[in-house]
Amino acid sequence: MIKMTVRAAQEVKSLVTSKSLPETTILRVDARPVQGKNELRLTLKLDTKEPEPDDVVESTAGTRLAIDETVAAALGDMKLDFSEDSGNFIFERPEPTA
């Protein structure tokens, strides 16, 4: 499952406010295969629709992140953060534990 940091949630709220979107807007994560490679391209989008029945929904600091349950299972555990230095959202895998 993708967990969103408080910093990422605050940035989503800021984007929602700056674009005058409804407070119920969710951050949707999507994944598409990269042609000819064994990898996925992750995309983020602000979505004003309610989550789909087969979505996994994570809430952090009042901000909801939605991802299709099949995509969530394929990705495994990840963290979505926001870098103030680069101004980008960043996906990170947790460090393996011994």
Buried (B, 14 or more C-beta within 10 A) or exposed (E): BBBBBEBBBBBBBEBBEEEEEEEEBBBBBBBEEEEEEEEBEBEBEEBEEEBEEEBBEBEBEEBBBBBBEEBBEEBEEBBBBBEEEEEEBEEEEEEEEE
